[in-house]
Amino acid sequence: MKFKDYYSALGVDRNATAAEIKQAYRKLAHKYHPDISKDPKGEEKFKEIAEAYATLKDQEKRDAYDTLGRHKQGENVQPPQDWQQAFNDSNGGFSDVDMADILAAFAASRHAGGQPRQRRPSHGQDYEVKAPITLEQIYAGGEIDVNLNLPEYDQQGLIHRVPRTFRVKVPKGAEDGQRLRLPGKGGQGSNGGKNGDLYVIMVVIPHPFYRVSEKDLFIDLPLAPWEAVLGATVQVPTLGGMVELKIPPSTAANRQFRLARRGLPAANGEHGHLFAVVRIEVPKSSTPAEQALFKQLATESTFNPRAHFNIGG
């Protein structure tokens, strides 16, 4: 019997796990499939890796194969004595028998009546996908489309990427990193097994206005110098729409105004707050008339913002 190095054919170690063997096979099968590969020996290699996988994916066949030990590819080997009984070969001749046939017969003989074992249902693989969501969607809830390519396998075990679109409901108060489970939307089950699940992971998109701190939001509120000094009523954007905020006279930079319950909602129905942080902005340019007014202010005002520098001086 000519020895065939199945582990080498799949490019895996002899101690490889079933998952590693399966992964290696799918990669090589896709590479050398006759409908895909341009390699003139692609079909031959495809058959070789298919035969190797058929043995190594079956634990009983693999166990039997491993008893042969390590040999060079094509080397003549003599199977153990108990194989002769299992193979029902009274002459004990294995020289003209293919290794794959011997392994298949040996594995089948291990079952009562020589009947091949039934394949057990296999649960489909679970998958995860990240989905970007906005603060507006967290605030009000909504729906998003999740587009992805899910792997599906044909009868030869070849992987095919199939585009899928799922309509996902974003719960009000969703959080960054929250996982939404879509039962049965993952990988296909086999032999009557259930499909796997798809987990959609919420990823919050940075907002141009708001900074997030748990359920509270912070927004920079630009004020002109005269608004800060004289006071004003200004419009502040919130996730629920624009609201008016009254700015008292002599408002300093970095002062925070709390807009109650204008932050993000929580799953229990409570809301965080929105904090408007004052930033004093000056004009990037000014007209001669404006400059004249500022000069008049500078002349008449006794305000010294650096008075604390004169301590002890």
LINUR-V138992 format. One record per run of one state. SS is the DSSP state (hx for helix, st for strand, lp for the rest). FROM is the first residue (numbers start at 1). TO is the last residue. If there is no record, write none. Layout:
{{SS;FROM;TO} {SS;FROM;TO}}
This chain:
{{lp;1;1} {st;2;2} {lp;3;5} {hx;6;10} {lp;11;17} {hx;18;32} {lp;33;41} {hx;42;56} {lp;57;58} {hx;59;66} {lp;67;75} {st;76;76} {lp;77;80} {hx;81;87} {lp;88;98} {hx;99;109} {lp;110;111} {hx;112;114} {lp;115;121} {st;122;122} {lp;123;126} {st;127;133} {lp;134;134} {hx;135;140} {lp;141;141} {st;142;153} {lp;154;158} {st;159;170} {lp;171;178} {st;179;182} {lp;183;189} {st;190;190} {lp;191;197} {st;198;204} {lp;205;209} {st;210;213} {lp;214;215} {st;216;224} {hx;225;230} {lp;231;231} {st;232;238} {lp;239;240} {st;241;247} {lp;248;255} {st;256;259} {lp;260;264} {st;265;265} {lp;266;270} {st;271;271} {lp;272;273} {st;274;281} {lp;282;287} {hx;288;300} {lp;301;306} {hx;307;310} {lp;311;313}}
